[in-house]
Amino acid sequence: MDLYLSFRTGYERSLEQPVDGQPTSGTIPLIKEFALGGIDSLRGYQDEELNLANEAVFNASFVNYRTELDFPFAGSLKLGGFLDAANLQTDTFGFTQNLLYGAGFAVRYQTPVGPINLDWGFKLNPLPGTDTNQFYFSVGAI
């Protein structure tokens, strides 16, 4: 049995001063803004589904919790389950506020070149009008 735990957090703030009459001056450039979702942060959500692209952002923060429990099944094959949680906020920071959750099933097969991973994630509290599940395939570390 293998247990994987992960915690990531971040805070960003623009140091550029706003210019009067220019609504986006002083904001964090879109390419530098945090975005979450997908196999490496919040499974069950599409890649970068949680983003701040439609907002003028001067400061932002995120937290991301990931946990997975894998059980040996047959030879190099492992089956498991996972639970991920994350938030993405502006003008505030919190470890437990506005968390979105994803949970699902994992299949891991160890090969000589690294693991082959298949995850099937479900949104536990989906945003209206979004897909409720997502499949992920990867080769390499989870």
Secondary structure per residue as TSV (DSSP state, phi and psi in degrees):
chain	resnum	aa	ss	phi	psi
A	1	M	-	360.0	134.9
A	2	D	E	-123.2	134.0
A	3	L	E	-116.6	127.3
A	4	Y	E	-116.5	129.5
A	5	L	E	-127.7	139.7
A	6	S	E	-145.2	141.6
A	7	F	E	-137.7	128.5
A	8	R	E	-132.5	148.3
A	9	T	E	-148.8	161.3
A	10	G	E	-159.5	154.8
A	11	Y	E	-141.2	134.4
A	12	E	E	-135.7	146.4
A	13	R	E	-145.1	137.5
A	14	S	-	-79.4	134.1
A	15	L	-	-96.5	-5.7
A	16	E	S	-76.5	135.5
A	17	Q	-	-79.9	135.9
A	18	P	-	-64.5	147.8
A	19	V	-	-108.1	130.4
A	20	D	T	-57.9	136.6
A	21	G	T	86.0	-5.5
A	22	Q	-	-120.0	97.9
A	23	P	T	-62.8	-25.2
A	24	T	T	-100.4	1.2
A	25	S	T	-71.7	141.5
A	26	G	T	85.5	-1.1
A	27	T	S	-88.1	163.0
A	28	I	-	-71.7	130.4
A	29	P	-	-59.3	142.5
A	30	L	G	-53.8	-39.1
A	31	I	G	-67.1	-18.8
A	32	K	G	-100.0	-7.7
A	33	E	S	-72.6	148.3
A	34	F	-	-65.7	146.4
A	35	A	E	-147.2	135.7
A	36	L	E	-125.5	160.1
A	37	G	-	123.9	143.8
A	38	G	B	109.9	-173.4
A	39	I	T	-64.1	-27.3
A	40	D	T	-96.1	0.1
A	41	S	T	-140.9	-60.3
A	42	L	B	-135.5	91.0
A	43	R	T	-68.4	143.9
A	44	G	T	106.2	-20.0
A	45	Y	S	-109.9	152.3
A	46	Q	-	-69.5	159.9
A	47	D	T	-55.1	127.3
A	48	E	T	56.7	28.5
A	49	E	-	-64.6	-35.4
A	50	L	E	-89.6	108.6
A	51	N	E	-148.3	170.6
A	52	L	-	-115.7	29.1
A	53	A	T	-62.6	-27.0
A	54	N	T	-99.1	17.0
A	55	E	S	-125.7	150.8
A	56	A	-	-84.4	110.7
A	57	V	-	-109.8	123.7
A	58	F	S	-101.8	-30.6
A	59	N	E	-151.9	148.6
A	60	A	E	-147.9	159.2
A	61	S	E	-147.7	160.2
A	62	F	E	-148.9	156.4
A	63	V	E	-131.4	149.1
A	64	N	E	-144.5	117.0
A	65	Y	E	-109.1	135.8
A	66	R	E	-137.2	137.1
A	67	T	E	-142.6	142.7
A	68	E	E	-146.8	140.3
A	69	L	E	-124.9	116.6
A	70	D	E	-111.2	141.0
A	71	F	E	-119.9	137.5
A	72	P	E	-60.9	139.0
A	73	F	E	-117.6	-59.7
A	74	A	E	-155.6	116.6
A	75	G	T	59.2	-118.9
A	76	S	T	-89.3	6.9
A	77	L	E	-96.1	131.0
A	78	K	E	-125.3	144.9
A	79	L	E	-121.1	145.5
A	80	G	E	-160.3	-177.0
A	81	G	E	-134.0	159.9
A	82	F	E	-142.7	159.8
A	83	L	E	-140.2	122.3
A	84	D	E	-118.1	151.5
A	85	A	E	-145.0	146.3
A	86	A	E	-160.2	156.8
A	87	N	E	-138.6	158.0
A	88	L	E	-139.7	116.7
A	89	Q	E	-132.6	155.7
A	90	T	E	-113.8	147.1
A	91	D	S	60.9	14.9
A	92	T	-	-158.0	165.0
A	93	F	-	-138.7	133.9
A	94	G	-	-157.4	143.2
A	95	F	S	-81.3	-22.0
A	96	T	S	-129.0	-4.9
A	97	Q	T	-77.5	140.3
A	98	N	T	54.7	37.0
A	99	L	-	-72.8	137.8
A	100	L	E	-105.7	145.0
A	101	Y	E	-122.1	144.4
A	102	G	E	-133.8	139.2
A	103	A	E	-138.9	160.2
A	104	G	E	175.1	-161.5
A	105	F	E	-116.1	148.0
A	106	A	E	-130.0	140.8
A	107	V	E	-123.2	127.6
A	108	R	E	-125.0	129.8
A	109	Y	E	-128.6	120.0
A	110	Q	E	-84.3	123.0
A	111	T	E	-116.6	170.2
A	112	P	T	-62.5	-22.8
A	113	V	T	-99.4	5.7
A	114	G	E	125.0	172.6
A	115	P	E	-74.8	146.7
A	116	I	E	-102.7	125.1
A	117	N	E	-118.0	136.5
A	118	L	E	-131.5	119.9
A	119	D	E	-119.8	143.2
A	120	W	E	-126.9	106.0
A	121	G	E	-106.9	146.6
A	122	F	E	-123.5	138.0
A	123	K	E	-76.4	128.0
A	124	L	S	-86.6	-23.9
A	125	N	S	-138.1	73.4
A	126	P	-	-67.2	146.6
A	127	L	-	-73.8	145.8
A	128	P	T	-57.3	137.7
A	129	G	T	78.6	14.7
A	130	T	S	-114.5	159.3
A	131	D	-	-62.9	147.9
A	132	T	S	-97.3	-9.1
A	133	N	E	-148.8	165.1
A	134	Q	E	-152.1	139.4
A	135	F	E	-100.2	144.9
A	136	Y	E	-134.3	139.9
A	137	F	E	-129.6	133.6
A	138	S	E	-151.0	159.1
A	139	V	E	-123.6	124.2
A	140	G	S	122.7	-167.6
A	141	A	-	-64.3	148.5
A	142	I	-	-83.2	360.0
